[in-house]
Amino acid sequence: MVEFRKAKKIETMAIHQLVQRTIKATYPKYYPEEVVIFFEDLHNEKKIFKNNSARNIWVLCDGSTIIGTCTCIGNIIMRLFVSPEAQNQGYGTLMLNHIENLIFQKHDFVVLEAVVSAARMYERRGYRTINHEKLIISESAIVTYEIMRLDKTKMLSK
């Protein structure tokens, strides 16, 4: 049985491992090695520990196995990952549905950052791009991404 819940502090290492494993399995399909390394560092154990200590991380568990994770601070969603072996089974959608509903209990909109390859999926959910950003990793590596927003009224009209 799948359960979406707040992460326990003791799960920090397992969350970090899931995130790193997913980056290593998925990101090289889209990015050069130095960008993959950048994302590995962006989601390092220290940052995950800090978010989990503040009780901002959620996990999707299948029994005792963490198969997905999402960090939420206020109305901002970040670090949404589904383990490579559990991808394309609707678990990302399940986590988004839960976290968006939680956010909409206190806020009128949700904000997230999406790499271009994920932006289309968020657009299908009703998100709209509010800003285009780029991050220069090196002379030969640039990451472009979208700042996206989903309004509560847009969500309710689905």
Secondary structure, 3 states (H helix, E strand, C coil): CEEEEECCHHHHHHHHHHHHHHHHHHHHHCCCHHHHHHHHHHCCHHHHHHHHHCCCEEEEEECCEEEEEEEEECCEEEEEEECHHHCCCCHHHHHHHHHHHHHHCCCCEEEEEEEHHHHHHHHHCCCEEEEEEEEEEECCEEEEEEEEEEEHHHHHCC
